[in-house]
Amino acid sequence: MDIDERIINKLDILDEKIDKLCIWKTEMETEWKHHLSEMEEQHNKKLRRRDLTMVIFGLGIALAEAVRSLGII
């Protein structure tokens, strides 16, 4: 009877450790997903800023060429 109780106690301890590991893993996954979404958002902001800059430069060059072709400059 004593051996059975010890085995059951050890199994309970292992079960608790497994539960703690599962909780830890879930928390880490949540933090990782949050981190990735933040990084993706920052990257998208940089891409939008770059695209806007390229559009502004393109419009500026187009305007300069239009003015030049009209003989204003």
TINUBA-594525 format. One record per residue: chain; residue in one letter; x, y, z of N, C-alpha, C, O, CB in turn. Coordinates in Angstrom, 2 decimals, decimal comma. Glycine has a CB too. Example, Ala and Ser with C-alpha at 12.3 -4.5 7.8 and 13.67 -1.06 7.14 Angstrom:
<sites>
+----+----+---------+---------+---------+---------+---------+---------+---------+---------+---------+---------+---------+---------+---------+---------+---------+
! ch ! aa !     n.x !     n.y !     n.z !    ca.x !    ca.y !    ca.z !     c.x !     c.y !     c.z !     o.x !     o.y !     o.z !    cb.x !    cb.y !    cb.z !
+----+----+---------+---------+---------+---------+---------+---------+---------+---------+---------+---------+---------+---------+---------+---------+---------+
!  A !  A !   13,19 !   -5,69 !    7,80 !   12,30 !   -4,50 !    7,80 !   13,20 !   -3,30 !    7,80 !   14,24 !   -3,32 !    8,46 !   11,31 !   -4,47 !    9,05 !
!  A !  S !   12,85 !   -2,25 !    7,08 !   13,67 !   -1,06 !    7,14 !   12,90 !    0,03 !    7,87 !   13,41 !    1,14 !    8,04 !   14,08 !   -0,60 !    5,72 !
+----+----+---------+---------+---------+---------+---------+---------+---------+---------+---------+---------+---------+---------+---------+---------+---------+
</sites>
This chain:
<sites>
+----+----+---------+---------+---------+---------+---------+---------+---------+---------+---------+---------+---------+---------+---------+---------+---------+
! ch ! aa !     n.x !     n.y !     n.z !    ca.x !    ca.y !    ca.z !     c.x !     c.y !     c.z !     o.x !     o.y !     o.z !    cb.x !    cb.y !    cb.z !
+----+----+---------+---------+---------+---------+---------+---------+---------+---------+---------+---------+---------+---------+---------+---------+---------+
!  A !  M !    0,82 !   -1,19 !    0,00 !    0,00 !    0,00 !    0,00 !    0,86 !    1,25 !    0,00 !    0,53 !    2,24 !   -0,66 !   -0,93 !    0,00 !    1,20 !
!  A !  D !    1,95 !    1,23 !    0,71 !    2,84 !    2,37 !    0,79 !    3,48 !    2,66 !   -0,57 !    3,63 !    3,82 !   -0,94 !    3,93 !    2,13 !    1,85 !
!  A !  I !    3,83 !    1,63 !   -1,31 !    4,43 !    1,78 !   -2,63 !    3,43 !    2,41 !   -3,59 !    3,78 !    3,27 !   -4,40 !    4,93 !    0,42 !   -3,17 !
!  A !  D !    2,18 !    1,96 !   -3,51 !    1,13 !    2,51 !   -4,37 !    0,95 !    4,02 !   -4,12 !    0,81 !    4,79 !   -5,07 !   -0,20 !    1,77 !   -4,13 !
!  A !  E !    0,95 !    4,43 !   -2,87 !    0,79 !    5,84 !   -2,54 !    1,96 !    6,66 !   -3,06 !    1,77 !    7,77 !   -3,57 !    0,65 !    6,01 !   -1,03 !
!  A !  R !    3,17 !    6,13 !   -2,93 !    4,35 !    6,84 !   -3,42 !    4,31 !    6,99 !   -4,94 !    4,65 !    8,05 !   -5,48 !    5,62 !    6,10 !   -3,00 !
!  A !  I !    3,89 !    5,94 !   -5,61 !    3,79 !    6,00 !   -7,07 !    2,75 !    7,03 !   -7,48 !    2,97 !    7,82 !   -8,39 !    3,44 !    4,60 !   -7,66 !
!  A !  I !    1,62 !    7,01 !   -6,81 !    0,55 !    7,96 !   -7,12 !    1,01 !    9,39 !   -6,83 !    0,73 !   10,30 !   -7,60 !   -0,72 !    7,63 !   -6,31 !
!  A !  N !    1,72 !    9,60 !   -5,73 !    2,24 !   10,93 !   -5,39 !    3,23 !   11,42 !   -6,45 !    3,20 !   12,58 !   -6,85 !    2,92 !   10,89 !   -4,01 !
!  A !  K !    4,11 !   10,52 !   -6,89 !    5,09 !   10,90 !   -7,91 !    4,38 !   11,24 !   -9,23 !    4,76 !   12,18 !   -9,92 !    6,12 !    9,77 !   -8,13 !
!  A !  L !    3,36 !   10,47 !   -9,55 !    2,59 !   10,75 !  -10,76 !    1,87 !   12,09 !  -10,65 !    1,78 !   12,84 !  -11,63 !    1,58 !    9,63 !  -11,03 !
!  A !  D !    1,36 !   12,39 !   -9,48 !    0,70 !   13,68 !   -9,27 !    1,70 !   14,83 !   -9,43 !    1,38 !   15,86 !  -10,02 !    0,05 !   13,74 !   -7,87 !
!  A !  I !    2,89 !   14,65 !   -8,90 !    3,92 !   15,68 !   -9,02 !    4,28 !   15,87 !  -10,50 !    4,42 !   17,00 !  -10,96 !    5,17 !   15,30 !   -8,19 !
!  A !  L !    4,43 !   14,78 !  -11,23 !    4,73 !   14,88 !  -12,66 !    3,60 !   15,57 !  -13,41 !    3,84 !   16,37 !  -14,31 !    4,99 !   13,48 !  -13,24 !
!  A !  D !    2,38 !   15,25 !  -13,04 !    1,23 !   15,87 !  -13,68 !    1,22 !   17,38 !  -13,43 !    0,92 !   18,15 !  -14,35 !   -0,07 !   15,23 !  -13,17 !
!  A !  E !    1,54 !   17,81 !  -12,24 !    1,61 !   19,23 !  -11,92 !    2,71 !   19,92 !  -12,72 !    2,53 !   21,04 !  -13,21 !    1,84 !   19,43 !  -10,41 !
!  A !  K !    3,86 !   19,26 !  -12,84 !    4,96 !   19,84 !  -13,62 !    4,58 !   19,98 !  -15,08 !    4,90 !   20,98 !  -15,73 !    6,22 !   18,98 !  -13,48 !
!  A !  I !    3,90 !   18,97 !  -15,60 !    3,46 !   19,02 !  -17,00 !    2,46 !   20,16 !  -17,17 !    2,52 !   20,89 !  -18,16 !    2,82 !   17,67 !  -17,43 !
!  A !  D !    1,54 !   20,32 !  -16,24 !    0,58 !   21,42 !  -16,31 !    1,29 !   22,77 !  -16,31 !    0,94 !   23,66 !  -17,09 !   -0,41 !   21,35 !  -15,14 !
!  A !  K !    2,29 !   22,93 !  -15,44 !    3,04 !   24,18 !  -15,38 !    3,78 !   24,44 !  -16,68 !    3,83 !   25,58 !  -17,16 !    4,03 !   24,15 !  -14,21 !
!  A !  L !    4,36 !   23,39 !  -17,27 !    5,05 !   23,55 !  -18,54 !    4,09 !   23,95 !  -19,66 !    4,43 !   24,77 !  -20,51 !    5,77 !   22,26 !  -18,91 !
!  A !  C !    2,91 !   23,37 !  -19,65 !    1,91 !   23,71 !  -20,67 !    1,47 !   25,17 !  -20,52 !    1,32 !   25,88 !  -21,52 !    0,69 !   22,77 !  -20,56 !
!  A !  I !    1,28 !   25,61 !  -19,30 !    0,90 !   27,00 !  -19,06 !    2,02 !   27,93 !  -19,51 !    1,77 !   28,94 !  -20,16 !    0,58 !   27,23 !  -17,57 !
!  A !  W !    3,26 !   27,59 !  -19,17 !    4,41 !   28,39 !  -19,57 !    4,51 !   28,46 !  -21,09 !    4,74 !   29,53 !  -21,65 !    5,70 !   27,80 !  -18,97 !
!  A !  K !    4,33 !   27,32 !  -21,76 !    4,41 !   27,27 !  -23,22 !    3,32 !   28,15 !  -23,84 !    3,58 !   28,87 !  -24,80 !    4,27 !   25,81 !  -23,72 !
!  A !  T !    2,13 !   28,09 !  -23,30 !    1,03 !   28,91 !  -23,82 !    1,34 !   30,40 !  -23,66 !    1,09 !   31,19 !  -24,56 !   -0,28 !   28,56 !  -23,11 !
!  A !  E !    1,88 !   30,77 !  -22,50 !    2,25 !   32,17 !  -22,27 !    3,35 !   32,62 !  -23,24 !    3,30 !   33,73 !  -23,77 !    2,73 !   32,37 !  -20,82 !
!  A !  M !    4,33 !   31,76 !  -23,47 !    5,41 !   32,10 !  -24,38 !    4,88 !   32,25 !  -25,81 !    5,29 !   33,16 !  -26,53 !    6,51 !   31,02 !  -24,34 !
!  A !  E !    3,98 !   31,38 !  -26,21 !    3,39 !   31,49 !  -27,55 !    2,63 !   32,81 !  -27,70 !    2,72 !   33,48 !  -28,73 !    2,44 !   30,30 !  -27,83 !
!  A !  T !    1,89 !   33,17 !  -26,67 !    1,13 !   34,42 !  -26,70 !    2,07 !   35,62 !  -26,81 !    1,84 !   36,52 !  -27,61 !    0,23 !   34,54 !  -25,45 !
!  A !  E !    3,11 !   35,63 !  -26,01 !    4,08 !   36,72 !  -26,06 !    4,77 !   36,77 !  -27,42 !    4,98 !   37,86 !  -27,96 !    5,13 !   36,57 !  -24,94 !
!  A !  W !    5,12 !   35,63 !  -27,98 !    5,80 !   35,57 !  -29,27 !    4,90 !   36,10 !  -30,38 !    5,34 !   36,87 !  -31,23 !    6,25 !   34,14 !  -29,58 !
!  A !  K !    3,63 !   35,69 !  -30,36 !    2,68 !   36,16 !  -31,37 !    2,49 !   37,67 !  -31,27 !    2,42 !   38,37 !  -32,28 !    1,33 !   35,45 !  -31,23 !
!  A !  H !    2,42 !   38,17 !  -30,04 !    2,27 !   39,62 !  -29,83 !    3,51 !   40,35 !  -30,36 !    3,39 !   41,38 !  -31,03 !    2,06 !   39,93 !  -28,32 !
!  A !  H !    4,69 !   39,81 !  -30,06 !    5,93 !   40,42 !  -30,53 !    5,98 !   40,43 !  -32,06 !    6,34 !   41,44 !  -32,66 !    7,16 !   39,65 !  -29,96 !
!  A !  L !    5,61 !   39,31 !  -32,68 !    5,62 !   39,25 !  -34,14 !    4,64 !   40,24 !  -34,76 !    4,95 !   40,87 !  -35,77 !    5,30 !   37,84 !  -34,60 !
!  A !  S !    3,47 !   40,37 !  -34,16 !    2,49 !   41,31 !  -34,70 !    2,99 !   42,75 !  -34,57 !    2,76 !   43,57 !  -35,46 !    1,13 !   41,16 !  -33,99 !
!  A !  E !    3,66 !   43,07 !  -33,47 !    4,24 !   44,41 !  -33,32 !    5,32 !   44,66 !  -34,36 !    5,38 !   45,74 !  -34,95 !    4,82 !   44,58 !  -31,90 !
!  A !  M !    6,18 !   43,68 !  -34,58 !    7,24 !   43,83 !  -35,56 !    6,66 !   43,98 !  -36,96 !    7,15 !   44,79 !  -37,75 !    8,20 !   42,63 !  -35,51 !
!  A !  E !    5,64 !   43,21 !  -37,27 !    5,00 !   43,30 !  -38,58 !    4,36 !   44,68 !  -38,78 !    4,42 !   45,26 !  -39,86 !    3,95 !   42,19 !  -38,75 !
!  A !  E !    3,74 !   45,19 !  -37,72 !    3,12 !   46,52 !  -37,80 !    4,16 !   47,60 !  -38,05 !    3,95 !   48,49 !  -38,86 !    2,34 !   46,82 !  -36,50 !
!  A !  Q !    5,28 !   47,51 !  -37,35 !    6,36 !   48,49 !  -37,55 !    6,91 !   48,41 !  -38,97 !    7,18 !   49,43 !  -39,60 !    7,49 !   48,26 !  -36,54 !
!  A !  H !    7,07 !   47,20 !  -39,47 !    7,58 !   47,01 !  -40,82 !    6,61 !   47,59 !  -41,85 !    7,03 !   48,24 !  -42,81 !    7,83 !   45,51 !  -41,10 !
!  A !  N !    5,32 !   47,36 !  -41,64 !    4,33 !   47,90 !  -42,57 !    4,32 !   49,43 !  -42,57 !    4,14 !   50,05 !  -43,61 !    2,94 !   47,38 !  -42,20 !
!  A !  K !    4,53 !   50,03 !  -41,39 !    4,61 !   51,49 !  -41,30 !    5,80 !   52,00 !  -42,10 !    5,70 !   53,01 !  -42,80 !    4,70 !   51,94 !  -39,84 !
!  A !  K !    6,93 !   51,31 !  -41,99 !    8,12 !   51,73 !  -42,73 !    7,89 !   51,61 !  -44,23 !    8,30 !   52,48 !  -45,00 !    9,34 !   50,88 !  -42,32 !
!  A !  L !    7,22 !   50,53 !  -44,65 !    6,95 !   50,35 !  -46,08 !    6,01 !   51,44 !  -46,60 !    6,20 !   51,96 !  -47,70 !    6,35 !   48,97 !  -46,33 !
!  A !  R !    4,99 !   51,78 !  -45,81 !    4,07 !   52,84 !  -46,23 !    4,80 !   54,17 !  -46,34 !    4,57 !   54,93 !  -47,29 !    2,91 !   52,96 !  -45,23 !
!  A !  R !    5,67 !   54,46 !  -45,38 !    6,44 !   55,70 !  -45,42 !    7,34 !   55,72 !  -46,66 !    7,45 !   56,75 !  -47,33 !    7,29 !   55,85 !  -44,12 !
!  A !  R !    7,98 !   54,60 !  -46,95 !    8,84 !   54,52 !  -48,13 !    8,02 !   54,72 !  -49,41 !    8,44 !   55,44 !  -50,32 !    9,57 !   53,17 !  -48,17 !
!  A !  D !    6,86 !   54,08 !  -49,47 !    6,01 !   54,22 !  -50,66 !    5,54 !   55,67 !  -50,82 !    5,54 !   56,19 !  -51,93 !    4,79 !   53,29 !  -50,56 !
!  A !  L !    5,16 !   56,30 !  -49,74 !    4,73 !   57,70 !  -49,81 !    5,88 !   58,59 !  -50,29 !    5,67 !   59,50 !  -51,09 !    4,22 !   58,18 !  -48,44 !
!  A !  T !    7,07 !   58,34 !  -49,79 !    8,23 !   59,11 !  -50,22 !    8,49 !   58,93 !  -51,71 !    8,78 !   59,90 !  -52,42 !    9,48 !   58,70 !  -49,41 !
!  A !  M !    8,37 !   57,70 !  -52,17 !    8,58 !   57,44 !  -53,60 !    7,52 !   58,15 !  -54,45 !    7,83 !   58,67 !  -55,52 !    8,56 !   55,93 !  -53,89 !
!  A !  V !    6,28 !   58,17 !  -53,99 !    5,21 !   58,85 !  -54,72 !    5,48 !   60,35 !  -54,77 !    5,31 !   60,97 !  -55,82 !    3,84 !   58,57 !  -54,07 !
!  A !  I !    5,89 !   60,91 !  -53,66 !    6,17 !   62,36 !  -53,62 !    7,32 !   62,70 !  -54,57 !    7,24 !   63,67 !  -55,31 !    6,52 !   62,81 !  -52,18 !
!  A !  F !    8,40 !   61,90 !  -54,55 !    9,50 !   62,14 !  -55,47 !    9,04 !   62,00 !  -56,92 !    9,41 !   62,80 !  -57,78 !   10,65 !   61,17 !  -55,19 !
!  A !  G !    8,23 !   60,99 !  -57,19 !    7,73 !   60,79 !  -58,55 !    6,89 !   61,95 !  -59,02 !    7,01 !   62,40 !  -60,16 !    6,92 !   59,51 !  -58,63 !
!  A !  L !    6,02 !   62,43 !  -58,14 !    5,19 !   63,59 !  -58,50 !    6,05 !   64,83 !  -58,71 !    5,79 !   65,62 !  -59,62 !    4,15 !   63,86 !  -57,41 !
!  A !  G !    7,05 !   64,99 !  -57,88 !    7,95 !   66,14 !  -58,04 !    8,68 !   66,09 !  -59,36 !    8,78 !   67,10 !  -60,05 !    8,95 !   66,20 !  -56,89 !
!  A !  I !    9,20 !   64,93 !  -59,73 !    9,91 !   64,79 !  -61,01 !    8,95 !   65,00 !  -62,18 !    9,29 !   65,65 !  -63,16 !   10,59 !   63,40 !  -61,11 !
!  A !  A !    7,74 !   64,43 !  -62,05 !    6,75 !   64,59 !  -63,12 !    6,36 !   66,07 !  -63,28 !    6,23 !   66,57 !  -64,39 !    5,49 !   63,74 !  -62,83 !
!  A !  L !    6,19 !   66,74 !  -62,17 !    5,85 !   68,16 !  -62,23 !    6,98 !   68,96 !  -62,86 !    6,74 !   69,83 !  -63,69 !    5,55 !   68,70 !  -60,82 !
!  A !  A !    8,23 !   68,66 !  -62,48 !    9,38 !   69,36 !  -63,05 !    9,46 !   69,12 !  -64,55 !    9,73 !   70,04 !  -65,32 !   10,68 !   68,91 !  -62,36 !
!  A !  E !    9,24 !   67,88 !  -64,97 !    9,29 !   67,57 !  -66,40 !    8,16 !   68,25 !  -67,15 !    8,35 !   68,72 !  -68,27 !    9,22 !   66,05 !  -66,62 !
!  A !  A !    6,97 !   68,30 !  -66,54 !    5,83 !   68,96 !  -67,19 !    6,11 !   70,45 !  -67,35 !    5,85 !   71,03 !  -68,41 !    4,53 !   68,73 !  -66,39 !
!  A !  V !    6,62 !   71,05 !  -66,31 !    6,93 !   72,48 !  -66,36 !    8,02 !   72,74 !  -67,40 !    7,97 !   73,71 !  -68,15 !    7,37 !   73,00 !  -64,96 !
!  A !  R !    9,01 !   71,85 !  -67,43 !   10,11 !   72,00 !  -68,39 !    9,62 !   71,84 !  -69,82 !   10,02 !   72,58 !  -70,71 !   11,23 !   70,99 !  -68,09 !
!  A !  S !    8,74 !   70,86 !  -70,03 !    8,25 !   70,61 !  -71,39 !    7,33 !   71,73 !  -71,87 !    7,21 !   71,97 !  -73,07 !    7,50 !   69,28 !  -71,44 !
!  A !  L !    6,69 !   72,42 !  -70,93 !    5,85 !   73,55 !  -71,31 !    6,67 !   74,81 !  -71,56 !    6,14 !   75,81 !  -72,07 !    4,81 !   73,81 !  -70,22 !
!  A !  G !    7,91 !   74,78 !  -71,23 !    8,79 !   75,91 !  -71,49 !    8,76 !   76,95 !  -70,41 !    9,24 !   78,07 !  -70,62 !    8,44 !   76,54 !  -72,78 !
!  A !  I !    8,20 !   76,62 !  -69,27 !    8,14 !   77,58 !  -68,17 !    9,51 !   77,75 !  -67,54 !    9,89 !   78,85 !  -67,12 !    7,12 !   77,13 !  -67,12 !
!  A !  I !   10,24 !   76,67 !  -67,48 !   11,58 !   76,72 !  -66,87 !   12,62 !   76,86 !  -67,98 !   13,82 !   76,92 !  -67,70 !   11,87 !   75,44 !  -66,01 !
+----+----+---------+---------+---------+---------+---------+---------+---------+---------+---------+---------+---------+---------+---------+---------+---------+
</sites>
